[in-house]
Amino acid sequence: MLKVALTGGIGSGKSLVGEYLEELGAIVFDADQLARDVVERGTTGFNLIVERFGDEILIEGQINRGKLGEIVFNDPSARKDLEGIIHPLVKEAGDAIIKAAPANAVVVNQIPLVYETNGANRFDFIVTVEAPESLRYERLRARGMKDFEIAKRISAQASRDERVSISNIVLENDGDKDALLRKVEALWESELSPRAAQSE
């Protein structure tokens, strides 16, 4: 089995690369989606978050991610507390997916915070997706984000140089979708598929 981290800053195009890898045969899971799953109402994560941040983060009994995001992006210690709750639960959920995968699988964890969580040693191969900042702003504006929100999110993440420093390969997502697909196919053929075959 080849355990791959797929990382990159917000707006870089990680999700699209993840979709392409899944089409090529990888087992792909999204750490952000797991982070949502582990704090659904009725879970341990939900209870711990409400205990720490109070009922004001709830709307109709559900965690209001916007409200919670506002709190943690403006208070580093609150962010640390939230990460302390969520990260172990996400790791546990990810480990269960890996355990269930076939022995010769390429298992891709789409995870924005590899560098920030010192998680590089948990993976056999790290792929970073990068894009020019202007392009990232453009994509995130199209998702409805305001410039000040984008700037805050980008500054809360590792820098390009930091991400690149722990990567085995960097995919530059500075063209169209077809160009990105060709890069992903080349990565699959030259690196990921052969490495998984070797590990059988």
N, C-alpha and C positions, 0 to 999 in steps of 0.2 A: 504494500500500500504506500502511496505517496501522499503525504499530508502537505497541502499547499495553502499558504496565506495569500489572499488577494486583497491588497490594500491600496490606498490612495486617498487624497483629500476629498472633501465634499465637492461635488460637481465635476470630478475628474472622469467619470464614466465607468467606475468599478462595476456597477450593476449590469451594464450592457456586456462587459467582458465576462461577467459571471454567467449571463444568459448564453453567450456564445460557447463557453466552456461546457455548460450543461448539454447543449445541442451536440457537442463533439463527444460526449460520453462521460464527462466527469460527474461526480456526486457533489452538488453545490449547496451549501447552506449559508444563510445570511445572518451574521451575528446581530445585526440591528433587529431583524425579525424575531430572533430568539429572545432578544432583550425585551421586545414587546410581549412575547408569549409568557415569559417568566414573571411578568407583573400584571397579568390579567386578574380581574376580580376573583377572589377565592384562592389565589396562590400565596405561598409564603412570601414571595417578593412583594406582592401587593400590600400585605399586612405590614411588612417591615418598612416600606416606603411611607405608608400613611402614619405609622408610628413615629417616624423621623420628621416628616414634613407637615403633618397635620391635615385635618379635613378640608382646609381651604384649597388644596390641590385637586379636590374631587368635583366632578360635574355629573350629576345623576348617577352617583355611585361608582363612576369610572375615573381613573386617573386622567386629568387633563394634561396631556403631554406639553402643550404650549405653555401653560402656567408653570409646570415643573421645570421646563427648559429655561424659562425666564429667570427662575430662582437660581438654578445651578450655573448658568452662564454668567451670572453677575456676582457669584460668591464661590470662590475656589474651594473653601472648606465644605460647602454644601455639595459641590460637585464630587469632591473626594468621598463624602459619605454615600452619595448615590452610587458611585462606581463600586464602593466597597460592598454594597448590597447586590448590585446587578451582576458584576463581573464573575463572581464565583458561581452564580446560578446559570449564567450563559455558558461558562466553561463546562459545567456538569451536563447541560443539555447537548452541547457540541460533542462532548466525549461519548455520549450515548449514540449519536448518529455515526460517529467514527467506528464504534464497537460493532454496530450492525452492518457496516459496509463490507463488501467482499474483499478478500485478502489482496487482490491485484488492482483495487480501485484507485483512481485519482480522486482524492477527497479535497474539495476546495472550500475553505472557510473565508467567506467574504467579510473581512473585518477591518474597519477603518483605523482602529487604534492598536496596531501591532507595536509600533515604536513606543507609544505612550505607556503601554502596559508591560513593557519589557518582555514581550511575548515571542520574540523571534526564535528562541531555542525550542519552542513547541512545534516547529514546522521543519519539513525537509527542504522546502523550496519556497521562496517569497517573490511574488510578482507585485510590482508597484505600477499603478496606472497614474500617469501624470498628464497634465494639460496646462497650457498657458493660463495665468490668472484671469486675463480678460475674457477668455472663453468660458472659464468656470463661472464667472459672474453672469455672463450671458445666459448660460444654461440654468443657473439658479434663479435668475429673474424670471425666466420662462416658467419656473415652478411656483412663482408667486412670492418669492422672498424679496425683502427690501435690502438695499445695499448695506445698511448698518448691521442687519442681521447676518448677512453673508460675511462681512468683515469680522464680526465677532466669532462666528463659527470657524472661519479659516484660522484666525489667530489662536483659537483654543486647541487646534490640532498641530501635530508635528510639522516641521517645515519640509519642503521638497528634499533638501539636502539630507535631513535626518532620515526620511523614508528611504531615499536612495541608498543611504549608507548600510542598511540592513537587507537590501534586496539582491536576489540573484539575477533578476532581469527587470528592466523598466520598459513599459509599453507607453509610447508617446501617443496620446489620443488628441492629435491636433488637426485631424482631417475629417472625412466623412465616415459614416458607419461602415461602408464597404472596405475602406482602408483599414479601419480598426479590426474588422473581421479577418482580413488577410493576415494581419499581425498575430491575431489570436490563433489562427490555424497553423501558422508557422511555428509558434510557441508550442502548440500541442504536438505537432509532428516531430519537432527537433528536440524538445526537452521533456515534456510531461509524460507523454505516452511511453517513450523508451525507458524512462526512469521507473515508471510503474511496472513495466514488463520485467525489468531487472530485479525488482523487489519480490517477484513471485517465488 
